[in-house]
Amino acid sequence: MDEFEAIRLADFEGMSQREASVTMQISQPTFNRVLSSARSKIAKGLVQGDVLRIEGGRYLLEDGSGVLECVDCRYTLDMKSDDMSFCPKCGSTNLRWNRWETGKRGPA
């Protein structure tokens, strides 16, 4: 998730490495290593046609904008659940994070 956050801050939000490292509460050299690793993985995936899978624990977005949803049955998972690696309704592991614009209630 650190790599995802580094990409989001630097490439999506347009923060400098210094600003982003402060936001993530890590040193600038560490941020640079995390960002370089993330960019390398993304480039490899694009060039080789790999599937991009983001995983690494249970995280809630700070602004509360989004839900974890089962792609197969559209069930919305309870974010308080201990195991969010599969859908409790149908058993599928095909889950996605749906995020909407801040301040709106529901997908954009």
Secondary structure, DSSP 8 states (H G I E B T S, - for coil): -HHHHHHIIIIIS---HHHHHHHHTS-HHHHHHHHHHHHHHHHHHHHHT------SS----TT---EEEETTT--B--TT-S--SS-TTT----EEEE---TT-SS--
